[in-house]
Amino acid sequence: MKLNKDILNIIMAVQHYKKHRIAENMLLNKKGHDWYGETEKYYYGLPDEIIHTNGLKKNIDTFEKIISYPVTEKIRSTLYSGLWQFDF
């Protein structure tokens, strides 16, 4: 599957949510917080039309791929119209 604007925005949103939950829980000194479960819930809460229109699925494999996808500087500096050159 080729990367596109919507898939990149989904990846970035989920990864930023993960980072936010980790940082907030550390700031509030919460022990045993479940950033993984909270982030998974966030992903599954995204509108189906955004996920399915882009060929993604709401399953654990896709979620794992999204949270671990390396958004490199090259990807961040590429115009949306050129994202097709990257695989997801």
Residue pairs with C-beta under 8 A, 6 or more apart in sequence:
1 7
1 55
1 87
1 88
2 83
2 84
2 85
2 86
2 87
2 88
3 75
3 83
3 84
3 86
3 87
3 88
4 54
4 80
4 83
4 84
5 80
5 83
6 50
6 53
6 54
7 54
7 56
7 88
8 71
8 75
8 80
8 83
10 46
10 50
10 51
10 54
10 56
10 66
11 66
11 69
11 71
11 88
12 71
13 46
14 39
14 42
14 43
14 63
14 66
14 67
15 66
15 67
15 69
15 71
17 38
17 39
17 42
18 35
18 39
18 67
21 33
21 35
21 38
21 39
22 33
22 35
25 33
25 35
39 67
40 60
40 63
43 58
43 63
43 66
44 58
44 63
48 58
51 57
51 58
56 62
65 88
69 88
75 83
75 86
78 85
78 86
